[in-house]
């Protein structure tokens, strides 16, 4: 009966996913895809990237570190529609691979159960919006998860090298680097810092994609307009300085808790990551695809709180003006993790996972 249930669920989810992919491919490519595609063509032609993007994107230009355009350069060698098809496939593959690897290598699920959870993550509306927007966040997810797996295998230097590739979205990686610093992961951080310097040098050599003032006004506009879906972006009754102050206080409290943990278990890492996301001053809805591993972890253990969070996070991306529901969905996930941790302490296990999840300090 369980086997039939898994097959039926997988078949339904696969049908939904196929429908989404067909829908995306018959649409015209969206602006984020064109940013990467035109930037790559500009590099191939030896034209300044900001000059090539100015007629379409104005002064914003290319709001990513310039090495990102080099990383995605192969797309620009293809005709636009072929490149867009490859782009959609790449984004879905990144999310699917991340969910499946996390389910099998870290949570320890059997392949059949892992496939069902992978399909659930692929049809999650947050993933759909991310792919529809052509965002690169799924690549950040796969880089961060790969670095985590390498760290578990006692290869911190290679983990740091892979993690620095996630700097295609620096504001997402910064809290992770801060967490590693508090846990004194010096070898990993050393490689990460060296890789970041190399990528910064490469980006400088490739030229300017956008000005700092243009990027600052762009990010600040997201916070002011409420399109940043986490707590600081949704507290519209407060001024920007007060929002940032509340976020800073939250990060300080989180840092103290993280620093004082003698051992960091998987549920601790999930809780810290969720709270860090909730406090982020600048986080559009498509960046929440980074929570795919947390969903894989909670789907079996979660209570009604988890499913309420899933419902809210599934509805919010589809309704304009209801982005604030994402904040409440994250609160549901946080409360569910706290419930699980308390249940673990009561059972005398001190947590949901007995083993310690830590990198090699070298």
ZIFEN-V162719 format. One record per residue. N is the residue number from 0. SS is DSSP state (H for helix, E for strand, L for the rest). BURIAL is # if it has 16 or more other ideal C-beta (glycine too) atoms within 10 Angstrom, else .. Layout:
[[N & SS & BURIAL] [N & SS & BURIAL]]
//
This chain:
[[0 & L & .] [1 & H & .] [2 & H & .] [3 & H & .] [4 & H & .] [5 & H & .] [6 & H & .] [7 & H & .] [8 & H & .] [9 & H & #] [10 & H & .] [11 & H & .] [12 & H & #] [13 & H & .] [14 & H & .] [15 & H & .] [16 & H & #] [17 & H & .] [18 & H & .] [19 & H & #] [20 & H & #] [21 & H & .] [22 & H & .] [23 & H & #] [24 & H & .] [25 & H & .] [26 & L & .] [27 & L & .] [28 & L & #] [29 & L & .] [30 & H & .] [31 & H & #] [32 & H & #] [33 & H & #] [34 & H & #] [35 & H & #] [36 & H & #] [37 & H & #] [38 & H & #] [39 & H & #] [40 & H & #] [41 & H & #] [42 & H & #] [43 & H & .] [44 & H & .] [45 & L & .] [46 & L & .] [47 & L & .] [48 & H & #] [49 & H & #] [50 & H & .] [51 & H & #] [52 & H & #] [53 & H & .] [54 & H & .] [55 & H & .] [56 & H & #] [57 & H & .] [58 & H & .] [59 & H & #] [60 & L & #] [61 & L & #] [62 & L & #] [63 & L & #] [64 & L & #] [65 & L & #] [66 & H & #] [67 & H & #] [68 & H & #] [69 & H & #] [70 & H & #] [71 & L & #] [72 & H & .] [73 & H & .] [74 & H & #] [75 & H & #] [76 & H & .] [77 & L & .] [78 & L & .] [79 & H & #] [80 & H & .] [81 & H & .] [82 & H & #] [83 & H & #] [84 & H & #] [85 & H & .] [86 & H & #] [87 & H & #] [88 & H & .] [89 & H & #] [90 & H & #] [91 & H & #] [92 & H & .] [93 & H & #] [94 & H & #] [95 & H & #] [96 & H & #] [97 & H & #] [98 & H & #] [99 & H & #] [100 & H & #] [101 & H & #] [102 & H & #] [103 & H & #] [104 & H & .] [105 & H & #] [106 & L & #] [107 & L & .] [108 & L & #] [109 & L & .] [110 & H & .] [111 & H & .] [112 & H & #] [113 & H & #] [114 & H & #] [115 & H & #] [116 & H & #] [117 & H & #] [118 & H & #] [119 & H & #] [120 & H & #] [121 & H & #] [122 & H & #] [123 & L & #] [124 & H & #] [125 & H & #] [126 & H & #] [127 & H & #] [128 & H & #] [129 & H & #] [130 & H & #] [131 & H & #] [132 & H & #] [133 & L & #] [134 & L & #] [135 & L & #] [136 & H & #] [137 & H & #] [138 & H & #] [139 & H & #] [140 & H & #] [141 & H & #] [142 & H & #] [143 & H & #] [144 & H & #] [145 & H & #] [146 & H & #] [147 & H & #] [148 & H & #] [149 & H & #] [150 & H & #] [151 & H & .] [152 & L & .] [153 & L & .] [154 & L & #] [155 & H & #] [156 & H & #] [157 & H & .] [158 & H & #] [159 & H & #] [160 & H & #] [161 & H & #] [162 & H & #] [163 & H & #] [164 & H & #] [165 & H & #] [166 & H & #] [167 & H & #] [168 & H & #] [169 & H & .] [170 & H & .] [171 & H & #] [172 & H & #] [173 & H & .] [174 & H & #] [175 & H & #] [176 & H & #] [177 & H & .] [178 & H & #] [179 & H & #] [180 & H & .] [181 & H & #] [182 & L & #] [183 & L & .] [184 & L & #] [185 & H & .] [186 & H & #] [187 & H & #] [188 & H & #] [189 & H & .] [190 & H & #] [191 & H & #] [192 & H & .] [193 & H & .] [194 & H & #] [195 & H & #] [196 & H & .] [197 & H & .] [198 & H & #] [199 & H & .] [200 & H & .] [201 & H & .] [202 & H & #] [203 & H & .] [204 & H & .] [205 & H & #] [206 & L & #] [207 & L & .] [208 & L & #] [209 & L & #] [210 & L & .] [211 & H & .] [212 & H & .] [213 & H & #] [214 & H & #] [215 & H & .] [216 & H & .] [217 & H & .] [218 & H & .] [219 & H & .] [220 & H & .] [221 & H & #] [222 & H & #] [223 & H & .] [224 & H & .] [225 & L & .] [226 & L & .] [227 & L & #] [228 & L & #] [229 & L & #] [230 & H & #] [231 & H & #] [232 & H & #] [233 & H & #] [234 & L & #] [235 & L & .] [236 & L & .] [237 & L & .] [238 & L & .] [239 & H & .] [240 & H & .] [241 & H & .] [242 & H & #] [243 & H & .] [244 & H & .] [245 & H & #] [246 & H & #] [247 & H & .] [248 & H & .] [249 & H & #] [250 & H & #] [251 & H & .] [252 & H & .] [253 & H & #] [254 & H & #] [255 & H & .] [256 & H & .] [257 & H & #] [258 & H & .] [259 & H & .] [260 & L & .] [261 & L & .] [262 & L & .] [263 & L & #] [264 & L & #] [265 & H & #] [266 & H & #] [267 & H & #] [268 & H & #] [269 & H & #] [270 & H & #] [271 & H & #] [272 & H & #] [273 & H & #] [274 & H & #] [275 & H & #] [276 & H & #] [277 & H & #] [278 & L & #] [279 & L & #] [280 & L & #] [281 & L & #] [282 & L & #] [283 & L & #] [284 & H & #] [285 & H & #] [286 & H & #] [287 & H & #] [288 & H & #] [289 & H & #] [290 & H & #] [291 & H & #] [292 & H & #] [293 & H & #] [294 & H & #] [295 & H & #] [296 & H & #] [297 & H & #] [298 & L & #] [299 & L & .] [300 & L & .] [301 & L & #] [302 & L & .] [303 & H & .] [304 & H & #] [305 & H & #] [306 & H & .] [307 & H & #] [308 & H & #] [309 & H & #] [310 & H & .] [311 & H & #] [312 & H & #] [313 & H & #] [314 & H & .] [315 & H & #] [316 & L & #] [317 & L & .] [318 & L & .] [319 & L & .] [320 & L & .] [321 & L & .] [322 & L & #] [323 & H & #] [324 & H & #] [325 & H & #] [326 & H & #] [327 & H & .] [328 & H & #] [329 & H & #] [330 & H & #] [331 & H & #] [332 & H & #] [333 & H & #] [334 & H & .] [335 & H & #] [336 & H & #] [337 & H & .] [338 & H & .] [339 & H & #] [340 & H & #] [341 & H & .] [342 & H & .] [343 & H & #] [344 & H & .] [345 & H & .] [346 & L & .] [347 & L & .] [348 & L & .] [349 & L & .] [350 & L & #] [351 & L & #] [352 & L & #] [353 & L & .] [354 & L & .] [355 & L & .] [356 & L & #] [357 & L & .] [358 & L & #] [359 & L & .] [360 & L & .] [361 & L & .]]
//
